[in-house]
Amino acid sequence: MKRIILTISNLMIIISLFAQSPEMMSYQTVIRDADNILVKSQTVRMRISILQGSSSGTPVYIETHTTVTNANGLVSIVIGGGTIVSGNFATIDWGDGPYFVKTQTDPNGGTSYSITEISQLLSVPYAQYAKTTASGEHYLGELFGGGIVCWVDDTRQHGTILSLVDISTGYVWVDVITMWYMAGTNDWDGASNTTAIINNAQHISSAAKLCADYINADYGTGVFDDWYLPGYAEMANVYHGLTEISNVIDENPTITPLSGAPYWTSTEWDINALGAYYVILNNFQFNYADKDETYFVRAMRAF
């Protein structure tokens, strides 16, 4: 069998203040054979170990991943998001290093891990972790508060979080007999819109209620129940941060990718209309549609 050489192209820590420790490490490697030819579009299996103290130190955490190389021989995994073999990634004391990442790979997708690479986690991630936790600052694309940070204010201590999954891939804005004005007119405050929609006397069911009822018990660190249907301008902020948001989604297979289909917002067209605004995020098309149209729904919460 040809020898497989792993070359590390990127390693970074995604910080979460909620857990007070790095939640995940985004890890990318390019796989080449002994002739330096890329191993393209092939299923491989990897076992990842975090070693403490030295390159031959005790593993404090082990997990496995089955993934597929892309057309350029690149694989992307998220350490902390694989199938756990032993340990708890969230409880690793990163101040008690040094730490090393050991990758063992079976290029045939099985469990015969024939190729081993070990790389030290340098001091930069630890310094970044200490700085972030001390300052309380957040950033676009951060995995935090049960989802992905999709906007931060000037202080970088407050912003909005997008859910890791679509709440629905086809739901009406509201299902009432008349579908008239329901007071969801705020561009920037989807939480208020959601409350107004649900409290309307004509309300039966709606995209807003789907979001309000959502609890992210199975997705993300921490359990939160304060989700809402975002306002039109809040979804515009998602578009403006789409590069950072898409990067973390691409690196984490447990996150549902954002669709190219329309997403409902909680903002109505105007006080006399039967329509509400939707957005298409990949090129930020926006328009209004009848409230009985069925579009995608993604929840948001504020911090």
C-alpha positions as CSV (number, residue, x, y, z in Angstrom):
1,M,0.0,0.0,0.0
2,K,1.3,3.5,-0.8
3,R,2.4,5.6,2.0
4,I,0.1,8.5,2.8
5,I,1.6,11.8,3.9
6,L,-0.5,14.3,5.8
7,T,0.3,17.9,5.6
8,I,-1.4,20.3,8.0
9,S,-2.7,23.4,6.3
10,N,-4.8,25.0,9.0
11,L,-5.4,24.6,12.7
12,M,-7.4,27.0,14.8
13,I,-9.4,27.1,18.0
14,I,-13.0,28.3,18.0
15,I,-13.5,29.9,21.4
16,S,-16.8,29.7,23.4
17,L,-17.1,31.8,26.6
18,F,-20.1,29.7,27.6
19,A,-18.0,26.7,28.4
20,Q,-15.0,28.8,29.5
21,S,-12.8,26.6,27.3
22,P,-12.2,26.0,23.5
23,E,-15.2,24.1,22.2
24,M,-13.8,22.9,18.9
25,M,-10.7,23.0,16.8
26,S,-11.1,23.3,13.1
27,Y,-8.5,21.0,11.4
28,Q,-7.6,20.7,7.8
29,T,-5.1,18.4,6.1
30,V,-4.0,17.7,2.6
31,I,-3.5,14.0,1.9
32,R,-0.9,12.9,-0.6
33,D,0.6,9.6,-1.5
34,A,4.3,8.6,-1.6
35,D,4.6,10.0,-5.1
36,N,3.2,13.4,-3.8
37,I,0.0,12.8,-5.7
38,L,-3.2,14.0,-4.0
39,V,-5.6,11.5,-2.7
40,K,-8.8,12.9,-4.2
41,S,-12.5,12.4,-3.5
42,Q,-11.8,9.3,-1.3
43,T,-13.3,8.3,2.0
44,V,-10.8,8.2,4.8
45,R,-11.1,7.5,8.5
46,M,-9.2,9.4,11.2
47,R,-8.6,8.9,14.9
48,I,-7.7,12.2,16.7
49,S,-6.0,12.2,20.1
50,I,-5.1,15.2,22.3
51,L,-1.8,14.4,24.1
52,Q,-0.7,16.2,27.2
53,G,2.9,17.0,28.1
54,S,4.8,15.7,25.1
55,S,4.4,14.1,21.7
56,S,4.3,10.7,23.5
57,G,2.2,12.0,26.3
58,T,-1.0,10.6,27.8
59,P,-4.1,11.1,25.6
60,V,-6.7,13.2,27.5
61,Y,-9.2,13.0,24.6
62,I,-9.7,10.7,21.6
63,E,-12.4,10.8,18.9
64,T,-12.8,9.4,15.4
65,H,-14.0,10.9,12.1
66,T,-15.0,9.5,8.7
67,T,-14.7,12.1,6.0
68,V,-14.0,12.5,2.3
69,T,-11.2,14.3,0.7
70,N,-12.2,16.9,-1.8
71,A,-11.0,17.3,-5.4
72,N,-7.8,18.9,-4.1
73,G,-7.1,16.1,-1.5
74,L,-8.2,18.3,1.4
75,V,-10.1,17.0,4.4
76,S,-11.8,19.3,6.9
77,I,-12.8,18.1,10.4
78,V,-13.8,19.7,13.6
79,I,-12.0,18.3,16.6
80,G,-14.5,18.2,19.4
81,G,-17.3,17.3,17.0
82,G,-16.4,13.7,16.2
83,T,-17.4,10.3,17.6
84,I,-16.0,10.3,21.2
85,V,-13.8,7.3,22.1
86,S,-12.6,8.6,25.5
87,G,-12.3,11.9,27.5
88,N,-14.3,15.1,27.4
89,F,-13.0,17.9,25.1
90,A,-14.9,20.6,27.0
91,T,-13.1,19.9,30.3
92,I,-9.5,19.9,29.0
93,D,-7.4,22.3,31.0
94,W,-5.6,24.2,28.2
95,G,-3.4,26.0,30.7
96,D,-1.9,22.7,31.8
97,G,0.0,22.1,28.5
98,P,1.8,21.7,26.3
99,Y,-0.7,19.7,24.2
100,F,-0.2,17.9,21.0
101,V,-2.6,16.7,18.3
102,K,-2.0,13.1,17.1
103,T,-3.8,12.1,13.9
104,Q,-4.0,8.5,12.8
105,T,-5.4,7.8,9.4
106,D,-6.8,4.9,7.4
107,P,-6.9,6.0,3.8
108,N,-9.2,3.2,2.9
109,G,-11.9,4.4,5.4
110,G,-11.5,1.5,7.8
111,T,-9.9,1.2,11.3
112,S,-6.4,0.2,10.2
113,Y,-4.8,3.5,11.2
114,S,-1.5,3.1,9.3
115,I,-0.4,6.7,9.1
116,T,0.4,8.8,12.1
117,E,1.2,12.5,12.4
118,I,1.8,14.6,15.6
119,S,1.7,18.4,15.8
120,Q,2.2,20.6,18.8
121,L,-0.5,23.1,19.7
122,L,1.6,26.3,20.1
123,S,1.1,29.1,22.6
124,V,-0.9,31.3,20.2
125,P,-4.2,29.4,20.7
126,Y,-3.7,29.5,24.5
127,A,-3.0,33.3,24.4
128,Q,-6.1,33.8,22.2
129,Y,-8.2,31.8,24.6
130,A,-7.0,33.8,27.6
131,K,-7.5,37.1,25.9
132,T,-11.0,36.2,24.7
133,T,-12.3,34.9,28.0
134,A,-10.9,37.9,29.9
135,S,-12.3,40.6,27.6
136,G,-15.7,39.0,27.0
137,E,-15.5,39.9,23.3
138,H,-17.1,37.8,20.6
139,Y,-16.7,37.5,16.8
140,L,-18.5,36.6,13.6
141,G,-18.6,32.8,13.1
142,E,-18.0,32.0,16.7
143,L,-19.7,28.9,18.0
144,F,-21.4,30.4,21.1
145,G,-24.7,30.4,22.9
146,G,-26.2,27.4,21.1
147,G,-25.5,28.6,17.6
148,I,-23.2,30.8,15.4
149,V,-22.6,34.4,16.2
150,C,-23.9,36.2,13.1
151,W,-23.5,39.8,14.2
152,V,-21.7,41.7,17.0
153,D,-22.1,45.4,18.1
154,D,-19.2,47.8,18.5
155,T,-18.4,46.6,22.0
156,R,-18.2,43.0,20.6
157,Q,-19.9,41.9,23.8
158,H,-23.5,41.8,22.4
159,G,-25.0,40.5,19.2
160,T,-27.1,37.9,17.6
161,I,-26.8,34.1,17.2
162,L,-28.2,32.0,14.3
163,S,-29.4,28.5,15.1
164,L,-27.3,25.6,13.9
165,V,-30.2,24.0,12.0
166,D,-33.2,25.1,9.9
167,I,-36.3,25.0,12.0
168,S,-38.3,24.2,8.9
169,T,-37.6,23.8,5.2
170,G,-41.2,24.7,4.2
171,Y,-43.6,26.6,6.5
172,V,-46.1,29.4,6.1
173,W,-45.5,32.8,7.6
174,V,-48.8,32.5,9.5
175,D,-51.8,30.3,9.2
176,V,-54.9,32.3,9.9
177,I,-58.2,32.9,8.1
178,T,-57.6,36.5,7.2
179,M,-53.8,36.7,7.5
180,W,-54.0,40.4,8.2
181,Y,-51.6,42.8,9.9
182,M,-50.1,41.2,13.0
183,A,-47.7,44.0,14.2
184,G,-44.5,42.4,12.9
185,T,-43.2,45.7,11.5
186,N,-39.8,46.0,13.1
187,D,-36.8,45.5,10.8
188,W,-34.3,45.2,13.7
189,D,-36.2,43.5,16.5
190,G,-37.4,40.1,15.5
191,A,-38.0,39.2,19.2
192,S,-40.6,41.9,19.5
193,N,-42.1,40.9,16.1
194,T,-42.3,37.3,17.2
195,T,-44.1,38.2,20.4
196,A,-46.6,40.4,18.6
197,I,-47.3,37.8,15.9
198,I,-47.9,35.0,18.5
199,N,-50.1,37.3,20.7
200,N,-52.3,38.4,17.9
201,A,-55.9,37.2,18.4
202,Q,-56.1,35.7,14.9
203,H,-52.9,33.6,15.4
204,I,-53.1,29.8,15.0
205,S,-49.6,28.8,13.9
206,S,-46.7,30.6,12.3
207,A,-43.0,30.5,11.4
208,A,-42.5,32.9,14.4
209,K,-44.1,30.3,16.8
210,L,-41.9,27.6,15.4
211,C,-38.9,29.7,16.4
212,A,-40.3,30.7,19.8
213,D,-41.0,27.0,20.6
214,Y,-37.5,25.9,19.5
215,I,-35.1,24.6,22.1
216,N,-31.6,23.6,20.9
217,A,-31.3,20.6,23.2
218,D,-29.5,18.5,20.6
219,Y,-27.4,21.2,18.9
220,G,-24.7,23.5,20.3
221,T,-23.3,24.0,23.8
222,G,-25.9,25.0,26.4
223,V,-29.7,24.8,26.1
224,F,-31.6,27.9,25.1
225,D,-35.3,28.6,24.6
226,D,-35.3,32.3,23.7
227,W,-35.2,31.9,20.0
228,Y,-37.3,34.1,17.6
229,L,-37.9,34.7,13.9
230,P,-35.4,37.3,12.8
231,G,-36.4,40.7,11.4
232,Y,-35.5,41.7,7.9
233,A,-32.5,43.8,8.9
234,E,-31.2,41.1,11.2
235,M,-31.2,38.8,8.3
236,A,-29.3,41.4,6.3
237,N,-26.6,41.3,9.0
238,V,-26.4,37.5,8.4
239,Y,-25.7,38.2,4.7
240,H,-23.0,40.7,5.6
241,G,-21.3,38.1,7.8
242,L,-21.9,35.3,5.4
243,T,-18.2,34.5,4.7
244,E,-17.4,33.9,8.4
245,I,-20.6,32.1,9.0
246,S,-20.2,29.9,6.0
247,N,-16.6,29.0,6.9
248,V,-17.6,27.6,10.3
249,I,-20.5,25.7,8.7
250,D,-18.3,24.2,6.1
251,E,-15.9,23.1,8.8
252,N,-18.5,21.5,11.0
253,P,-20.6,18.7,9.4
254,T,-23.1,18.8,12.3
255,I,-24.3,22.3,11.3
256,T,-27.0,22.5,8.6
257,P,-25.8,24.6,5.7
258,L,-27.7,27.8,4.8
259,S,-30.0,27.2,1.9
260,G,-30.1,29.1,-1.3
261,A,-33.9,29.1,-1.0
262,P,-36.0,32.0,0.6
263,Y,-36.0,32.4,4.4
264,W,-38.9,34.1,6.1
265,T,-38.3,37.2,8.2
266,S,-40.7,38.4,10.9
267,T,-41.1,41.8,9.2
268,E,-44.4,42.4,7.5
269,W,-44.6,44.3,4.2
270,D,-46.8,47.1,5.6
271,I,-49.7,47.7,7.9
272,N,-52.4,47.0,5.3
273,A,-50.7,44.1,3.4
274,L,-51.1,40.4,3.5
275,G,-47.4,39.9,2.7
276,A,-44.2,39.6,4.7
277,Y,-40.5,39.9,3.7
278,Y,-38.3,37.0,2.8
279,V,-34.6,37.0,2.0
280,I,-32.3,34.7,-0.1
281,L,-29.0,34.9,1.7
282,N,-26.5,33.7,-0.9
283,N,-27.0,36.9,-3.0
284,F,-29.3,38.8,-0.7
285,Q,-32.4,39.0,-2.8
286,F,-35.3,40.2,-0.8
287,N,-39.0,40.7,-1.5
288,Y,-42.3,40.1,0.0
289,A,-44.7,37.2,-0.5
290,D,-48.2,36.1,0.6
291,K,-48.1,34.8,4.1
292,D,-49.4,31.4,3.1
293,E,-46.3,30.7,1.0
294,T,-44.0,28.0,2.4
295,Y,-40.4,29.1,2.9
296,F,-37.4,28.1,5.0
297,V,-37.2,29.1,8.7
298,R,-34.0,29.7,10.7
299,A,-34.2,30.9,14.3
300,M,-32.1,33.6,16.0
301,R,-31.5,34.7,19.6
302,A,-29.7,37.7,21.1
303,F,-27.0,37.9,23.7
